[in-house]
Amino acid sequence: MISSFINARIVTPDGIVAGTLTCDGATITDIHAGSAPAGLSGDIVDVDNDYLLPGFIDTQVKTSFIGGLAMLPDMSGDADQPYSPA
């Protein structure tokens, strides 16, 4: 299914692009700078100038600070299993 996200600030490795991101299923097919291109089909979502982070599933990072150091929990392991702390 084709989906287009218009009026977005799209974070890319080269910077932030203000425009439209179009994807077909899980594949990004186009990033268009500026106003939404004419002739978009499929689902159209107005992102209302919010950020899109293609490729990120969850941007929330849990940290705790101990003595000025940021400590990140070890979340490696089998992706098919729920996370449980050691």
Backbone bond lengths (Angstrom), bond angles and torsions (degrees), N, CA, C in turn:
res aa  C-N    CA-C-N  psi(-1)  N-CA   C-N-CA  omega(-1)  CA-C   N-CA-C  phi
1 M - - - 1.443 - - 1.528 108.89 -
2 I 1.307 116.01 134.38 1.462 121.80 -179.77 1.523 109.13 -86.48
3 S 1.335 115.95 132.65 1.456 122.79 176.70 1.519 108.73 -132.00
4 S 1.329 116.04 140.51 1.461 121.42 176.32 1.524 108.68 -125.02
5 F 1.316 115.31 133.88 1.455 122.46 179.33 1.523 106.80 -110.71
6 I 1.339 116.13 107.23 1.461 121.05 -174.94 1.527 110.85 -98.54
7 N 1.331 115.91 162.10 1.475 122.78 179.06 1.524 111.01 55.30
8 A 1.327 115.66 47.16 1.468 121.46 -176.48 1.523 110.87 -113.03
9 R 1.318 115.25 155.32 1.465 122.03 166.98 1.528 104.83 -105.52
10 I 1.324 115.58 104.55 1.463 122.36 -171.13 1.524 108.73 -96.01
11 V 1.330 116.47 120.38 1.459 121.57 -179.71 1.522 108.31 -85.86
12 T 1.338 116.06 119.58 1.464 122.14 179.51 1.525 108.48 -122.05
13 P 1.315 118.54 168.01 1.462 120.39 176.93 1.539 112.76 -60.25
14 D 1.334 116.91 -22.54 1.463 121.14 -178.27 1.519 113.79 -96.65
15 G 1.322 117.99 -1.95 1.463 120.98 -179.06 1.516 111.00 136.80
16 I 1.320 114.84 -166.76 1.462 121.03 -178.05 1.522 108.62 -103.05
17 V 1.331 115.91 129.57 1.461 122.85 179.90 1.521 108.04 -111.03
18 A 1.324 117.29 123.09 1.462 121.24 173.89 1.512 107.20 -86.85
19 G 1.338 117.08 117.06 1.455 118.71 -178.10 1.509 113.68 169.41
20 T 1.335 115.31 -137.99 1.466 123.42 -173.37 1.519 110.20 -125.30
21 L 1.327 116.30 134.70 1.461 122.42 173.17 1.521 107.25 -112.09
22 T 1.330 116.65 128.66 1.464 121.87 178.38 1.522 108.36 -117.32
23 C 1.328 115.66 137.22 1.462 119.95 178.21 1.524 109.65 -136.76
24 D 1.326 113.74 155.02 1.456 121.88 175.05 1.516 105.68 -118.43
25 G 1.321 115.97 102.55 1.466 119.94 -172.33 1.516 108.79 67.71
26 A 1.335 116.31 -124.67 1.460 121.10 -178.61 1.529 112.45 -96.41
27 T 1.331 118.08 8.34 1.463 122.09 -177.07 1.520 110.96 -108.00
28 I 1.337 116.27 124.65 1.464 120.79 175.25 1.525 107.56 -73.10
29 T 1.331 116.19 125.13 1.460 120.21 -178.93 1.521 113.07 -105.84
30 D 1.357 118.47 -20.55 1.456 120.09 -178.74 1.523 110.42 -163.59
31 I 1.324 114.76 142.68 1.458 122.09 167.37 1.518 105.28 -124.38
32 H 1.320 115.67 118.20 1.464 121.90 -174.49 1.526 108.59 -115.62
33 A 1.328 116.92 119.48 1.469 121.32 178.57 1.522 109.83 -76.51
34 G 1.320 116.04 144.91 1.459 121.35 176.83 1.518 112.58 92.26
35 S 1.316 115.03 -157.48 1.465 121.38 -178.60 1.532 110.47 -62.50
36 A 1.322 115.07 156.27 1.469 120.03 179.70 1.519 109.71 -60.47
37 P 1.336 117.21 134.12 1.460 119.53 179.36 1.531 111.24 -68.39
38 A 1.316 115.84 151.95 1.473 120.98 178.54 1.521 109.45 -68.79
39 G 1.324 115.78 151.52 1.454 120.88 172.89 1.519 115.73 82.53
40 L 1.346 118.58 19.83 1.467 119.59 177.06 1.520 109.66 -64.93
41 S 1.322 116.31 142.49 1.464 120.45 178.10 1.520 108.99 -126.69
42 G 1.310 116.43 172.21 1.463 121.17 -179.31 1.518 111.04 79.29
43 D 1.331 115.50 -157.32 1.466 121.02 179.02 1.522 109.70 -74.49
44 I 1.338 116.33 132.58 1.459 121.17 177.20 1.530 107.23 -119.84
45 V 1.343 114.84 122.11 1.465 121.45 -177.71 1.518 108.01 -115.57
46 D 1.339 116.76 122.33 1.465 121.29 175.73 1.521 107.97 -85.39
47 V 1.333 116.14 111.66 1.459 121.39 -175.52 1.528 111.16 -81.14
48 D 1.335 117.43 -9.91 1.460 123.07 174.33 1.530 112.17 58.77
49 N 1.341 116.33 43.87 1.463 123.78 175.01 1.531 113.77 68.39
50 D 1.329 117.36 18.13 1.468 120.09 174.05 1.526 109.24 -83.96
51 Y 1.328 115.89 171.20 1.461 122.02 -178.69 1.525 110.97 -86.25
52 L 1.332 115.69 141.65 1.464 122.84 168.83 1.518 106.82 -113.96
53 L 1.321 116.37 134.59 1.458 121.71 178.40 1.521 108.38 -119.08
54 P 1.341 117.58 80.56 1.463 119.48 -177.72 1.519 111.45 -59.14
55 G 1.312 116.07 135.48 1.455 120.92 178.52 1.517 113.62 94.84
56 F 1.322 118.13 -17.89 1.458 120.60 177.88 1.515 109.26 -90.85
57 I 1.315 116.58 135.20 1.455 120.81 177.56 1.519 109.69 -93.65
58 D 1.319 116.66 -43.91 1.458 121.61 -178.83 1.510 107.52 -144.13
59 T 1.321 117.75 117.58 1.458 120.56 -177.71 1.522 112.61 -92.17
60 Q 1.319 118.13 -0.20 1.458 121.17 179.69 1.526 109.22 -81.36
61 V 1.324 116.29 128.73 1.459 121.35 179.43 1.526 107.92 -119.68
62 K 1.304 116.11 127.69 1.468 121.15 177.58 1.527 108.42 -88.00
63 T 1.298 116.29 125.28 1.468 120.33 178.12 1.515 109.06 -135.54
64 S 1.302 114.54 162.13 1.461 120.61 169.13 1.518 106.63 -138.74
65 F 1.308 115.86 146.18 1.453 120.68 -176.86 1.522 109.45 -107.57
66 I 1.324 114.82 123.23 1.461 121.23 179.38 1.523 106.88 -128.13
67 G 1.310 116.67 115.27 1.457 120.54 178.38 1.516 113.17 59.63
68 G 1.336 117.18 33.48 1.448 120.61 178.65 1.523 114.85 83.93
69 L 1.339 117.84 0.69 1.459 121.27 179.21 1.525 109.48 -105.03
70 A 1.315 116.24 137.92 1.462 120.28 175.73 1.520 108.09 -84.66
71 M 1.307 116.53 124.70 1.458 121.91 -179.38 1.528 108.52 -107.71
72 L 1.330 117.02 121.91 1.465 121.74 177.89 1.522 109.07 -103.86
73 P 1.323 118.13 134.42 1.458 119.26 178.39 1.520 110.75 -68.66
74 D 1.328 115.68 150.19 1.459 120.62 175.91 1.521 107.91 -76.54
75 M 1.332 116.15 109.02 1.453 120.36 -178.69 1.521 110.44 -112.34
76 S 1.326 115.80 22.30 1.459 118.98 176.89 1.518 108.60 -77.48
77 G 1.278 115.66 167.67 1.458 119.19 179.09 1.509 110.80 133.00
78 D 1.285 115.73 -165.71 1.454 122.82 -175.96 1.533 109.50 -74.34
79 A 1.323 117.27 117.71 1.447 121.51 -177.43 1.520 113.02 -65.75
80 D 1.335 117.13 -18.64 1.464 120.65 -179.94 1.536 112.32 -83.30
81 Q 1.318 116.25 -7.70 1.459 120.35 -177.82 1.525 109.26 -108.77
82 P 1.334 118.23 144.14 1.459 119.63 177.22 1.527 110.49 -65.26
83 Y 1.327 115.13 149.09 1.462 120.56 179.33 1.521 109.33 -71.14
84 S 1.308 116.73 133.98 1.466 121.03 171.71 1.513 106.88 -138.42
85 P 1.332 117.23 128.62 1.457 119.73 -178.60 1.516 111.85 -64.43
86 A 1.317 115.11 148.52 1.482 120.02 -179.01 1.506 111.00 -71.47
